[in-house]
């Protein structure tokens, strides 16, 4: 990323135990919310055809609820209704 040396990361680490056969996700906490938004927005354009992915980290309960709500929102969008997950 351009201007990556200006982005301040509070801390970063990998999740899970080391295993040769798998790739562990990296979690990063940014100092500034705007840096997080910029990194997430640029990931859509720069990593579109890549195996890399940038996503929010949510607790398991919220991830399960979002997984249930995702098909409902997609169906509403197909029917040209305004639908947002918050």
VOPA-919904 format. One record per residue: residue number from 0; residue in three letters; z, y, x of N, C-alpha, C in turn. Coordinates in nm, 3 decimals, always signed. Each point is the difference from the previous one (the first is absolute). Layout:
<recs>
{k->NUM, r->ALA, nZ->Z, nY->Y, nX->X, caZ->Z, caY->Y, caX->X, cZ->Z, cY->Y, cX->X} .
...
</recs>
This chain:
<recs>
{k->0, r->UNK, nZ->+0.000, nY->-0.118, nX->+0.083, caZ->+0.000, caY->+0.118, caX->-0.083, cZ->+0.000, cY->+0.125, cX->+0.087} .
{k->1, r->UNK, nZ->-0.071, nY->+0.098, nX->-0.047, caZ->+0.003, caY->+0.127, caX->+0.071, cZ->+0.137, cY->+0.064, cX->-0.019} .
{k->2, r->UNK, nZ->+0.043, nY->+0.078, nX->+0.096, caZ->+0.127, caY->+0.072, caX->-0.004, cZ->+0.119, cY->-0.094, cX->-0.019} .
{k->3, r->UNK, nZ->-0.011, nY->-0.124, nX->+0.042, caZ->+0.110, caY->-0.095, caX->-0.016, cZ->+0.119, cY->+0.037, cX->+0.089} .
{k->4, r->UNK, nZ->-0.027, nY->+0.072, nX->+0.107, caZ->+0.112, caY->+0.037, caX->+0.088, cZ->+0.090, cY->+0.106, cX->-0.063} .
{k->5, r->UNK, nZ->-0.043, nY->+0.061, nX->-0.111, caZ->+0.082, caY->+0.100, caX->-0.067, cZ->+0.083, cY->-0.058, cX->-0.113} .
{k->6, r->UNK, nZ->-0.023, nY->-0.124, nX->-0.036, caZ->+0.076, caY->-0.064, caX->-0.106, cZ->+0.130, cY->-0.052, cX->+0.058} .
{k->7, r->UNK, nZ->+0.112, nY->+0.032, nX->-0.068, caZ->+0.130, caY->-0.043, caX->+0.048, cZ->+0.050, cY->-0.116, cX->-0.085} .
{k->8, r->UNK, nZ->+0.033, nY->-0.109, nX->+0.069, caZ->+0.052, caY->-0.119, caX->-0.067, cZ->+0.147, cY->-0.012, cX->+0.036} .
{k->9, r->UNK, nZ->+0.084, nY->-0.010, nX->-0.104, caZ->+0.144, caY->-0.012, caX->+0.019, cZ->+0.034, cY->-0.134, cX->+0.064} .
{k->10, r->UNK, nZ->-0.054, nY->-0.107, nX->-0.057, caZ->+0.019, caY->-0.133, caX->+0.059, cZ->-0.109, cY->-0.092, cX->-0.051} .
{k->11, r->UNK, nZ->-0.024, nY->-0.106, nX->+0.074, caZ->-0.098, caY->-0.101, caX->-0.042, cZ->+0.045, cY->-0.135, cX->+0.055} .
{k->12, r->UNK, nZ->-0.031, nY->-0.104, nX->-0.074, caZ->+0.035, caY->-0.135, caX->+0.041, cZ->-0.088, cY->-0.101, cX->-0.072} .
{k->13, r->UNK, nZ->+0.005, nY->-0.124, nX->+0.047, caZ->-0.075, caY->-0.108, caX->-0.064, cZ->+0.094, cY->-0.079, cX->-0.089} .
{k->14, r->UNK, nZ->-0.058, nY->-0.061, nX->-0.104, caZ->+0.079, caY->-0.079, caX->-0.094, cZ->-0.019, cY->-0.147, cX->+0.031} .
{k->15, r->UNK, nZ->+0.111, nY->-0.074, nX->-0.002, caZ->-0.007, caY->-0.145, caX->+0.015, cZ->+0.018, cY->-0.046, cX->+0.143} .
{k->16, r->UNK, nZ->+0.011, nY->-0.130, nX->+0.012, caZ->+0.018, caY->-0.063, caX->+0.130, cZ->-0.134, cY->-0.024, cX->+0.066} .
{k->17, r->UNK, nZ->-0.004, nY->+0.004, nX->+0.132, caZ->-0.124, caY->-0.020, caX->+0.074, cZ->-0.053, cY->-0.140, cX->-0.023} .
{k->18, r->UNK, nZ->-0.130, nY->-0.008, nX->-0.027, caZ->-0.070, caY->-0.127, caX->-0.013, cZ->-0.142, cY->+0.023, cX->+0.052} .
{k->19, r->UNK, nZ->-0.047, nY->-0.090, nX->+0.083, caZ->-0.132, caY->+0.015, caX->+0.061, cZ->-0.112, cY->-0.002, cX->-0.104} .
{k->20, r->UNK, nZ->+0.020, nY->-0.072, nX->-0.109, caZ->-0.106, caY->-0.022, caX->-0.098, cZ->-0.015, cY->+0.110, cX->-0.104} .
{k->21, r->UNK, nZ->+0.097, nY->+0.090, nX->-0.013, caZ->-0.008, caY->+0.104, caX->-0.103, cZ->+0.009, cY->+0.139, cX->+0.060} .
{k->22, r->UNK, nZ->-0.047, nY->+0.097, nX->-0.075, caZ->+0.011, caY->+0.140, caX->+0.039, cZ->+0.109, cY->+0.063, cX->-0.083} .
{k->23, r->UNK, nZ->+0.095, nY->+0.064, nX->+0.066, caZ->+0.111, caY->+0.060, caX->-0.071, cZ->-0.032, cY->+0.144, cX->-0.039} .
{k->24, r->UNK, nZ->+0.041, nY->+0.042, nX->-0.119, caZ->-0.023, caY->+0.139, caX->-0.040, cZ->+0.088, cY->+0.097, cX->+0.078} .
{k->25, r->UNK, nZ->-0.048, nY->+0.121, nX->+0.015, caZ->+0.074, caY->+0.106, caX->+0.068, cZ->+0.046, cY->+0.099, cX->-0.105} .
{k->26, r->UNK, nZ->+0.127, nY->+0.039, nX->+0.008, caZ->+0.058, caY->+0.098, caX->-0.090, cZ->+0.027, cY->+0.126, cX->+0.081} .
{k->27, r->UNK, nZ->-0.043, nY->+0.114, nX->-0.053, caZ->+0.022, caY->+0.128, caX->+0.069, cZ->+0.063, cY->+0.098, cX->-0.096} .
{k->28, r->UNK, nZ->+0.100, nY->+0.073, nX->+0.048, caZ->+0.061, caY->+0.107, caX->-0.079, cZ->-0.038, cY->+0.131, cX->+0.067} .
{k->29, r->UNK, nZ->-0.067, nY->+0.085, nX->-0.075, caZ->-0.048, caY->+0.127, caX->+0.053, cZ->+0.107, cY->+0.108, cX->-0.013} .
{k->30, r->UNK, nZ->+0.000, nY->+0.096, nX->+0.093, caZ->+0.093, caY->+0.113, caX->-0.008, cZ->-0.036, cY->+0.091, cX->-0.117} .
{k->31, r->UNK, nZ->-0.129, nY->+0.018, nX->-0.026, caZ->-0.043, caY->+0.092, caX->-0.102, cZ->-0.083, cY->-0.073, cX->-0.105} .
{k->32, r->UNK, nZ->+0.025, nY->+0.032, nX->-0.126, caZ->-0.070, caY->-0.064, caX->-0.111, cZ->-0.150, cY->+0.026, cX->+0.007} .
{k->33, r->UNK, nZ->-0.038, nY->+0.120, nX->+0.043, caZ->-0.142, caY->+0.035, caX->+0.008, cZ->-0.073, cY->-0.088, cX->+0.102} .
{k->34, r->UNK, nZ->+0.068, nY->-0.036, nX->+0.108, caZ->-0.061, caY->-0.091, caX->+0.099, cZ->-0.027, cY->-0.137, cX->-0.062} .
{k->35, r->UNK, nZ->+0.093, nY->-0.047, nX->-0.082, caZ->-0.018, caY->-0.129, caX->-0.067, cZ->-0.119, cY->+0.006, cX->-0.096} .
{k->36, r->UNK, nZ->-0.008, nY->+0.108, nX->-0.077, caZ->-0.111, caY->+0.015, caX->-0.094, cZ->-0.133, cY->+0.008, cX->+0.073} .
{k->37, r->UNK, nZ->-0.005, nY->+0.073, nX->+0.111, caZ->-0.124, caY->+0.010, caX->+0.077, cZ->-0.041, cY->-0.134, cX->+0.058} .
{k->38, r->UNK, nZ->+0.096, nY->-0.075, nX->+0.055, caZ->-0.032, caY->-0.131, caX->+0.057, cZ->-0.050, cY->-0.095, cX->-0.108} .
{k->39, r->UNK, nZ->+0.063, nY->+0.004, nX->-0.116, caZ->-0.042, caY->-0.088, caX->-0.110, cZ->-0.138, cY->+0.038, cX->-0.051} .
{k->40, r->UNK, nZ->-0.026, nY->+0.129, nX->-0.014, caZ->-0.130, caY->+0.045, caX->-0.050, cZ->-0.111, cY->-0.033, cX->+0.099} .
{k->41, r->UNK, nZ->+0.025, nY->+0.020, nX->+0.128, caZ->-0.102, caY->-0.028, caX->+0.101, cZ->-0.026, cY->-0.149, cX->+0.014} .
{k->42, r->UNK, nZ->+0.099, nY->-0.082, nX->-0.033, caZ->-0.019, caY->-0.144, caX->+0.011, cZ->-0.106, cY->-0.049, cX->-0.098} .
{k->43, r->UNK, nZ->-0.012, nY->+0.066, nX->-0.115, caZ->-0.100, caY->-0.040, caX->-0.097, cZ->-0.141, cY->+0.019, cX->+0.054} .
{k->44, r->UNK, nZ->-0.021, nY->+0.104, nX->+0.079, caZ->-0.134, caY->+0.027, caX->+0.052, cZ->-0.026, cY->-0.070, cX->+0.133} .
{k->45, r->UNK, nZ->+0.099, nY->-0.001, nX->+0.088, caZ->-0.022, caY->-0.053, caX->+0.134, cZ->+0.010, cY->-0.152, cX->+0.008} .
{k->46, r->UNK, nZ->+0.083, nY->-0.061, nX->-0.085, caZ->+0.020, caY->-0.145, caX->+0.006, cZ->-0.062, cY->-0.071, cX->-0.119} .
{k->47, r->UNK, nZ->-0.097, nY->+0.061, nX->-0.065, caZ->-0.060, caY->-0.057, caX->-0.121, cZ->-0.059, cY->-0.138, cX->+0.026} .
{k->48, r->UNK, nZ->-0.075, nY->-0.018, nX->+0.106, caZ->-0.065, caY->-0.128, caX->+0.030, cZ->+0.076, cY->-0.077, cX->+0.108} .
{k->49, r->UNK, nZ->+0.129, nY->+0.022, nX->+0.009, caZ->+0.080, caY->-0.062, caX->+0.103, cZ->+0.098, cY->-0.100, cX->-0.060} .
{k->50, r->UNK, nZ->+0.064, nY->-0.077, nX->+0.086, caZ->+0.103, caY->-0.092, caX->-0.047, cZ->+0.135, cY->+0.068, cX->-0.008} .
{k->51, r->UNK, nZ->+0.010, nY->+0.125, nX->+0.046, caZ->+0.125, caY->+0.074, caX->-0.006, cZ->+0.023, cY->+0.054, cX->-0.141} .
{k->52, r->UNK, nZ->+0.127, nY->+0.016, nX->-0.037, caZ->+0.034, caY->+0.049, caX->-0.131, cZ->+0.125, cY->+0.087, cX->+0.012} .
{k->53, r->UNK, nZ->+0.002, nY->+0.108, nX->-0.075, caZ->+0.116, caY->+0.089, caX->-0.002, cZ->+0.052, cY->+0.003, cX->-0.143} .
{k->54, r->UNK, nZ->+0.131, nY->-0.023, nX->-0.016, caZ->+0.058, caY->-0.005, caX->-0.134, cZ->+0.145, cY->+0.046, cX->+0.006} .
{k->55, r->UNK, nZ->+0.052, nY->+0.037, nX->-0.115, caZ->+0.141, caY->+0.036, caX->-0.013, cZ->+0.083, cY->-0.128, cX->+0.007} .
{k->56, r->UNK, nZ->+0.124, nY->+0.013, nX->+0.045, caZ->+0.091, caY->-0.113, caX->+0.002, cZ->+0.100, cY->+0.018, cX->-0.113} .
{k->57, r->UNK, nZ->-0.002, nY->-0.094, nX->-0.095, caZ->+0.088, caY->+0.005, caX->-0.116, cZ->+0.093, cY->-0.121, cX->+0.001} .
{k->58, r->UNK, nZ->+0.115, nY->+0.010, nX->-0.066, caZ->+0.086, caY->-0.118, caX->-0.017, cZ->-0.071, cY->-0.107, cX->-0.085} .
{k->59, r->UNK, nZ->+0.046, nY->-0.123, nX->+0.011, caZ->-0.064, caY->-0.112, caX->-0.069, cZ->-0.004, cY->+0.021, cX->-0.151} .
{k->60, r->UNK, nZ->+0.105, nY->+0.055, nX->-0.059, caZ->+0.004, caY->+0.021, caX->-0.145, cZ->-0.113, cY->+0.093, cX->-0.044} .
{k->61, r->UNK, nZ->-0.019, nY->+0.107, nX->+0.073, caZ->-0.105, caY->+0.096, caX->-0.034, cZ->-0.138, cY->-0.060, cX->+0.024} .
{k->62, r->UNK, nZ->-0.015, nY->-0.077, nX->+0.108, caZ->-0.129, caY->-0.065, caX->+0.026, cZ->-0.036, cY->-0.096, cX->-0.113} .
{k->63, r->UNK, nZ->+0.101, nY->-0.074, nX->-0.052, caZ->-0.026, caY->-0.093, caX->-0.109, cZ->-0.041, cY->+0.075, cX->-0.127} .
{k->64, r->UNK, nZ->+0.067, nY->+0.111, nX->-0.030, caZ->-0.035, caY->+0.080, caX->-0.118, cZ->-0.140, cY->+0.060, cX->+0.013} .
{k->65, r->UNK, nZ->-0.032, nY->+0.049, nX->+0.118, caZ->-0.133, caY->+0.058, caX->+0.021, cZ->-0.109, cY->-0.106, cX->-0.013} .
{k->66, r->UNK, nZ->+0.030, nY->-0.122, nX->+0.043, caZ->-0.097, caY->-0.109, caX->-0.011, cZ->-0.026, cY->-0.033, cX->-0.147} .
{k->67, r->UNK, nZ->+0.103, nY->+0.012, nX->-0.084, caZ->-0.017, caY->-0.025, caX->-0.143, cZ->-0.078, cY->+0.114, cX->-0.065} .
{k->68, r->UNK, nZ->+0.028, nY->+0.125, nX->+0.041, caZ->-0.062, caY->+0.116, caX->-0.063, cZ->-0.143, cY->+0.027, cX->+0.047} .
{k->69, r->UNK, nZ->-0.036, nY->-0.050, nX->+0.115, caZ->-0.133, caY->+0.029, caX->+0.055, cZ->-0.114, cY->-0.042, cX->-0.093} .
{k->70, r->UNK, nZ->+0.000, nY->-0.122, nX->-0.057, caZ->-0.109, caY->-0.036, caX->-0.092, cZ->-0.004, cY->+0.088, cX->-0.125} .
{k->71, r->UNK, nZ->+0.117, nY->+0.043, nX->-0.046, caZ->+0.006, caY->+0.086, caX->-0.119, cZ->-0.067, cY->+0.134, cX->+0.029} .
{k->72, r->UNK, nZ->+0.028, nY->+0.056, nX->+0.116, caZ->-0.059, caY->+0.129, caX->+0.038, cZ->-0.151, cY->-0.014, cX->+0.020} .
{k->73, r->UNK, nZ->-0.044, nY->-0.107, nX->+0.063, caZ->-0.143, caY->-0.020, caX->+0.021, cZ->-0.073, cY->-0.013, cX->-0.134} .
{k->74, r->UNK, nZ->+0.061, nY->-0.068, nX->-0.095, caZ->-0.061, caY->-0.015, caX->-0.132, cZ->-0.009, cY->+0.135, cX->-0.071} .
{k->75, r->UNK, nZ->+0.104, nY->+0.082, nX->+0.013, caZ->+0.000, caY->+0.133, caX->-0.061, cZ->-0.107, cY->+0.088, cX->+0.063} .
{k->76, r->UNK, nZ->-0.018, nY->-0.009, nX->+0.131, caZ->-0.102, caY->+0.080, caX->+0.067, cZ->-0.141, cY->-0.043, cX->-0.041} .
{k->77, r->UNK, nZ->-0.018, nY->-0.129, nX->-0.026, caZ->-0.131, caY->-0.048, caX->-0.047, cZ->-0.032, cY->+0.055, cX->-0.138} .
{k->78, r->UNK, nZ->+0.103, nY->+0.027, nX->-0.078, caZ->-0.018, caY->+0.055, caX->-0.134, cZ->-0.003, cY->+0.153, cX->+0.003} .
{k->79, r->UNK, nZ->-0.018, nY->+0.059, nX->+0.119, caZ->-0.007, caY->+0.145, caX->+0.021, cZ->+0.125, cY->+0.073, cX->-0.046} .
{k->80, r->UNK, nZ->+0.116, nY->-0.062, nX->+0.018, caZ->+0.126, caY->+0.066, caX->-0.030, cZ->+0.064, cY->+0.042, cX->+0.131} .
{k->81, r->UNK, nZ->+0.079, nY->+0.104, nX->-0.005, caZ->+0.069, caY->+0.047, caX->+0.119, cZ->+0.122, cY->-0.087, cX->+0.023} .
{k->82, r->UNK, nZ->+0.009, nY->-0.064, nX->+0.116, caZ->+0.110, caY->-0.090, caX->+0.031, cZ->+0.045, cY->+0.022, cX->+0.143} .
{k->83, r->UNK, nZ->+0.130, nY->+0.017, nX->+0.017, caZ->+0.057, caY->+0.024, caX->+0.132, cZ->+0.126, cY->-0.086, cX->+0.013} .
{k->84, r->UNK, nZ->+0.018, nY->-0.061, nX->+0.115, caZ->+0.122, caY->-0.076, caX->+0.026, cZ->+0.096, cY->+0.088, cX->+0.079} .
{k->85, r->UNK, nZ->+0.120, nY->+0.017, nX->-0.052, caZ->+0.099, caY->+0.081, caX->+0.072, cZ->+0.134, cY->-0.069, cX->+0.001} .
</recs>
